[in-house]
Amino acid sequence: MLADWIKTADLLPPKGVPALAWHGARAQALLRLQNPQAALTEVEIARQRQHSFGR
């Protein structure tokens, strides 16, 4: 089920969901699916978005 979710989940967070929380959830799912490099990429995306919003 987790593998299906990660394949179909949008890269952008749904309305009302903070980007950091969304990418954190995606990173956690990727780690559970034994894909640490992809998880690291998700964390980097979240960091870039937080930085671009000035937070």
C-alpha positions in Angstrom: 0.0 0.0 0.0 2.8 2.4 0.8 4.5 1.8 -2.5 1.2 2.6 -4.3 0.8 5.8 -2.3 4.3 7.0 -3.1 3.8 6.3 -6.8 0.5 8.2 -7.0 1.0 11.0 -4.4 1.6 14.5 -5.9 5.0 16.0 -5.5 3.3 19.2 -4.3 1.4 19.2 -1.0 -2.4 19.3 -1.1 -4.0 22.6 -0.1 -3.7 23.2 3.6 -0.8 20.8 4.2 2.6 22.4 5.0 5.3 21.6 2.4 7.7 20.5 5.2 5.2 18.0 6.6 4.3 16.7 3.1 7.9 16.1 2.0 8.7 14.7 5.4 6.0 12.1 5.0 7.2 11.3 1.5 10.7 10.9 2.8 9.6 8.6 5.6 7.7 6.5 3.2 10.7 6.3 0.9 12.9 5.2 3.8 10.5 2.5 4.7 10.6 1.3 1.1 14.4 1.0 1.4 15.2 4.0 -0.9 17.4 6.3 1.2 18.7 8.3 -1.7 15.2 9.3 -2.8 14.3 10.1 0.8 17.3 12.4 1.0 16.1 14.1 -2.2 12.7 14.7 -0.6 14.3 16.3 2.4 16.4 18.6 0.2 13.3 19.7 -1.7 11.6 20.5 1.6 14.6 22.5 2.7 14.7 24.5 -0.6 11.1 25.3 -0.4 11.4 26.4 3.2 14.3 28.6 2.3 12.6 30.1 -0.7 9.6 31.1 1.4 12.0 32.8 3.9 11.2 30.6 6.9 
